[in-house]
Amino acid sequence: MSSTSTTVTSEHFAYLAQRTLREDAFLSELKAAAQAAGIPAIQIAPEQASFMQILLKSARAREVLEVGTLAGYSAIAMARALPHREQGGRLVTVEFEERHADFAEAWIARSDVADRVEVRRGAGSDVLRTLPEHSMDAVFLDADKRGYPDYLEQSLRIVRPGGMILVDNAFAFGELFSESPRDREVQAVREFNEIMSKTTGLHGIIVPIGDGLWVSVVEDDPSSQD
Ligand SMILES: C[S@@+](CC[C@H](N)C(=O)[O-])C[C@H]1O[C@@H](n2cnc3c(N)ncnc32)[C@H](O)[C@@H]1O
């Protein structure tokens, strides 16, 4: 028994990565092709993809929204945890860079989940406002960090009660505690982490996987939060 968490080192990450579902050849090829096309390699890690698939499967999620498609890596990984389109499986992923959206659409079309993934082009804050209330079982936010507070507000409207809000990069690209961070978005992440931890009606925790993943559940009844 232990009342404190074990400090997770890169050795632990390597250990757990070796013991979860590995990235398949298709996703490895997608990553290589994206790099060759000059798309930055900032997709989620394979062990994070596996963890998110487990979350979506255990929540029996059908409809999922992502903000930040990039090359389509996480969209394809998440869609694999959803039922086929005829059974209601649908993943909507939002991207405002045409080049990224073009690349992702081409690879999604060749993937095993082409039936259930739709790329929506546009800015996250615009597209989210077009989505109906309680229309999604889960949301994954992985785009511009300064937009996160607005995406969270919209997600709280879009996700059904009992649904999940996942948010990437809670550890601010490894610079959360840096006094002179190189990345300009670090301060936005710090501020967002405070917002997440104080939002009523949301039960969340930062899981130390990838670059820190917020995993939160929208309470059925906001007054029931512990
Ligand atoms: C970290 S990448 C997403 C990685 C992807 N989720 C994955 O793991 O495979 C962030 C993406 O968000 C896009 N993005 C940034 N700001 C955006 C905005 N305001 N609206 C929509 N997409 C945005 C970027 O162009 C980039 O493709």
The ligand as an SDF file (V2000), in Angstrom:
LIG
                    3D

 27 29  0  0  0  0  0  0  0  0999 V2000
   -0.8360   19.3310  -31.5710 C   0  0  0  0  0  0  0  0  0  0  0  0
   -1.5330   19.3930  -33.1530 S   0  0  0  0  0  0  0  0  0  0  0  0
   -2.7880   18.1430  -33.0690 C   0  0  0  0  0  0  0  0  0  0  0  0
   -2.2340   16.7490  -32.9810 C   0  0  0  0  0  0  0  0  0  0  0  0
   -3.2730   15.6680  -33.2010 C   0  0  0  0  0  0  0  0  0  0  0  0
   -4.3650   15.7930  -32.2610 N   0  0  0  0  0  0  0  0  0  0  0  0
   -2.6330   14.3010  -33.0150 C   0  0  0  0  0  0  0  0  0  0  0  0
   -2.3040   13.9450  -31.8700 O   0  0  0  0  0  0  0  0  0  0  0  0
   -2.4790   13.5840  -34.0230 O   0  0  0  0  0  0  0  0  0  0  0  0
   -2.4670   20.8570  -33.1590 C   0  0  0  0  0  0  0  0  0  0  0  0
   -3.2530   21.1140  -34.4310 C   0  0  0  0  0  0  0  0  0  0  0  0
   -4.2250   22.1130  -34.1320 O   0  0  0  0  0  0  0  0  0  0  0  0
   -4.3380   22.9830  -35.2500 C   0  0  0  0  0  0  0  0  0  0  0  0
   -4.8690   24.2580  -34.7590 N   0  0  0  0  0  0  0  0  0  0  0  0
   -4.1960   25.2430  -34.0940 C   0  0  0  0  0  0  0  0  0  0  0  0
   -5.0190   26.2450  -33.7890 N   0  0  0  0  0  0  0  0  0  0  0  0
   -6.2400   25.9120  -34.2570 C   0  0  0  0  0  0  0  0  0  0  0  0
   -7.5020   26.5540  -34.2550 C   0  0  0  0  0  0  0  0  0  0  0  0
   -7.6750   27.7540  -33.6890 N   0  0  0  0  0  0  0  0  0  0  0  0
   -8.5510   25.9220  -34.8120 N   0  0  0  0  0  0  0  0  0  0  0  0
   -8.3850   24.6900  -35.3890 C   0  0  0  0  0  0  0  0  0  0  0  0
   -7.2070   24.0440  -35.4330 N   0  0  0  0  0  0  0  0  0  0  0  0
   -6.1530   24.6350  -34.8790 C   0  0  0  0  0  0  0  0  0  0  0  0
   -2.9150   23.0680  -35.7910 C   0  0  0  0  0  0  0  0  0  0  0  0
   -2.9260   23.5030  -37.1450 O   0  0  0  0  0  0  0  0  0  0  0  0
   -2.4190   21.6340  -35.6030 C   0  0  0  0  0  0  0  0  0  0  0  0
   -2.6790   20.8860  -36.7580 O   0  0  0  0  0  0  0  0  0  0  0  0
  1  2  1  0
  2  3  1  0
  2 10  1  0
  3  4  1  0
  4  5  1  0
  5  6  1  0
  5  7  1  0
  7  8  2  0
  7  9  1  0
 10 11  1  0
 11 12  1  0
 11 26  1  0
 12 13  1  0
 13 14  1  0
 13 24  1  0
 14 15  1  0
 14 23  1  0
 15 16  2  0
 16 17  1  0
 17 18  1  0
 17 23  2  0
 18 19  1  0
 18 20  2  0
 20 21  1  0
 21 22  2  0
 22 23  1  0
 24 25  1  0
 24 26  1  0
 26 27  1  0
M  CHG  2   2   1   9  -1
M  END
$$$$
